[in-house]
């Protein structure tokens, strides 16, 4: 099984743990200490939130400030449009912000948000027909 570990810088590790836990990620204590927190979304997706200083030990490149530089947009699917909207509310309640207005393409609905450190997170829902057969199949079914 392939697992995904996305690494984010933070200036406040406790705030990040609370923020991501409020969105539904589970803190994994065995891989969490004063430098990093492991946040489990499901059996194959994990976020590692690292202090900026600790993240710097993994690269010789400068660590970007996510409030002013976008390097990656991390998108996670949700079960429904309603789940996307509920997640948007949780992001805002947890101290995050909106990166862009919600996008509604009919077959796909997404929000672009930022965590309190400015890391961009997107949450999206796609109609199962479009996900399996492409947007044209969804459009044909709606006609």
Protein Blocks (a to p, Z undefined) as FASTA:
>chain_A
ZZdddddddfblklmmmmmmmnopacdfklgcfkbccddfblmbccddddfklmmmmpcb
dcddfklpcfbdcddddfbfklmmmmmmmmmmnopacfbdcddehjaccdddddfkopac
ddddddfklmmnojklmmmmmZZ
